[in-house]
Amino acid sequence: MGDTSMETDNPVVRVSIGSDERPDEAQSVLSTARDAAETIRIAGVGPTGAAELAPLVALTDGGTTSFHAHCSPETVREFVAALEDGNLPTDDAHAVVEHDAETTTLPVPKAGPLASGHRRMLARCGWAIPTAHNEREFVTEMARKNPTKALNQVANTALLGRGRGDGQTDTLIAEGWSDTRDANGDPVVVINANESDPVACGDRTLLEGAPIDVLDGALVVAAIVGSEDIVIYLNENDNLAARRIREAKNTITEVDLAGDVSIDFVTRVS
């Protein structure tokens, strides 16, 4: 079964695909699972950010998910057969997590790489189909109806800027947005997804794992500051991230979320 939606009562096999998480091996695991499956759901999802577990496979049946690290095509074929027979494989699992059967975010184990830190921004990474829209609600719709209310909510969270040398680093981002909406001229929202540190993978993980969330956030900012232009700045080497954010743009265009806002791409050439 193809991966356009997770809406099914059957068990689900999720294979994490990310450019920093052994993508060729993971793709082979995904292809093998699809070939072996008859009734269960097989989905290629985004990266989890835990590259040391790749290729990572998550097996879900109802409200239980078992995570299996370093999965091979042979092993995933056995997993699929077991799930087709009504059995959830848990032996030698990296982790087994009980959770709400309707969850739309990654069930986090109590220990291990997936439990590191707080997965607020990465909540859907490694769980949701990156470019599918039918598992989420869009914040943009609320912000567009009442930009001032949205700005006040951001101000109440005391969200700080995280940029480098952009004038908002470690300062209240709502103040910068407020100044922008009151200034003369036409504001432009820029998503700087050009990874400045070759070792870091935060930008790639978000664009590959939750590109619709990234665009939803950018559209919220556009609504708050009154912008009709979003520019996404990409690195020419981040092919998978670029492909998924472009697919995500097509998805939000299909559901008319972008409205009158144009979304354009600029690529950094090394």
PyMOL commands that set and color helices and strands:
alter all, ss='L'
color gray80, all
select helices_A, chain A and resi 23-36+51-53+73-84+113-115+139-145+147-157+173-182+202-209+211-225+239-254
alter helices_A, ss='H'
color red, helices_A
select strands_A, chain A and resi 12-16+41-45+57-61+64-68+95-98+189-192+229-235+262-268
alter strands_A, ss='S'
color yellow, strands_A
deselect
rebuild
show_as cartoon
